[in-house]
Amino acid sequence: MASTPRRPANPMDAAEALFKPAKKTAAAPVEKRAVPEVKELVSIKLDSAVIEYFQEDGPGWQDRINDTLRGVMAANPKD
């Protein structure tokens, strides 16, 4: 029973196999932003005093920061 060699016998065929055109892939998908009103995980640096202020009232301090920022947004609408 004849088996195919592991390498092409002809060096030219081996070289051609290495440099055959690459398969085209689909374009990278465009990153979509989160839907409004859905919380998104972000990393932000805050002063220690700011964190301590919001943590004084216990759990829910991140929601309190979010509510405060929403209040600033409502008071200062962008055009």
C-alpha positions as CSV (number, residue, x, y, z in Angstrom):
1,M,0.0,0.0,0.0
2,A,1.5,3.3,-1.1
3,S,1.4,6.2,1.3
4,T,1.9,9.9,0.5
5,P,5.2,11.3,1.7
6,R,5.2,13.6,4.7
7,R,6.9,16.3,2.6
8,P,6.6,17.1,-1.1
9,A,9.3,15.4,-3.0
10,N,9.8,18.5,-5.2
11,P,11.4,21.5,-3.3
12,M,9.5,23.9,-5.6
13,D,6.2,22.4,-4.5
14,A,7.2,22.7,-0.9
15,A,8.0,26.4,-1.3
16,E,4.8,27.0,-3.2
17,A,2.8,25.3,-0.4
18,L,4.4,27.7,2.2
19,F,3.6,30.8,0.2
20,K,0.1,30.1,-1.0
21,P,-2.4,33.0,-0.5
22,A,-3.8,33.3,3.0
23,K,-7.5,32.8,3.5
24,K,-9.3,36.1,3.8
25,T,-11.1,36.6,7.1
26,A,-14.2,38.6,7.8
27,A,-13.6,42.2,8.8
28,A,-13.4,42.8,12.6
29,P,-16.8,43.5,14.0
30,V,-17.4,47.1,15.1
31,E,-17.5,47.5,18.9
32,K,-21.0,48.4,20.0
33,R,-21.5,50.5,23.1
34,A,-23.8,49.3,25.8
35,V,-27.5,50.1,25.7
36,P,-28.4,53.2,27.7
37,E,-29.6,52.6,31.2
38,V,-27.5,49.3,31.4
39,K,-24.6,49.4,33.8
40,E,-21.2,48.9,32.3
41,L,-18.1,47.7,34.1
42,V,-15.4,50.4,34.0
43,S,-12.2,51.2,35.9
44,I,-11.9,54.7,37.4
45,K,-9.5,56.3,39.8
46,L,-11.1,58.4,42.6
47,D,-9.5,60.2,45.5
48,S,-9.5,58.3,48.8
49,A,-11.6,61.0,50.4
50,V,-14.3,60.6,47.7
51,I,-14.5,56.9,48.2
52,E,-14.6,57.2,52.0
53,Y,-17.4,59.8,51.8
54,F,-19.6,57.5,49.7
55,Q,-18.7,54.3,51.7
56,E,-19.7,55.9,55.0
57,D,-23.3,55.0,54.5
58,G,-22.5,51.3,53.9
59,P,-23.3,49.1,50.9
60,G,-24.6,50.7,47.8
61,W,-21.8,53.3,47.6
62,Q,-21.2,52.7,43.9
63,D,-24.9,53.3,43.2
64,R,-24.7,56.5,45.2
65,I,-21.7,57.7,43.1
66,N,-23.7,56.9,40.0
67,D,-26.7,58.8,41.3
68,T,-24.6,61.8,42.1
69,L,-23.1,61.8,38.6
70,R,-26.6,61.5,37.1
71,G,-27.6,64.6,39.1
72,V,-24.6,66.5,37.7
73,M,-25.6,65.4,34.2
74,A,-29.2,66.6,34.7
75,A,-28.0,70.0,36.1
76,N,-25.6,70.5,33.2
77,P,-27.2,69.2,30.0
78,K,-25.0,69.1,26.9
79,D,-26.2,70.8,23.7
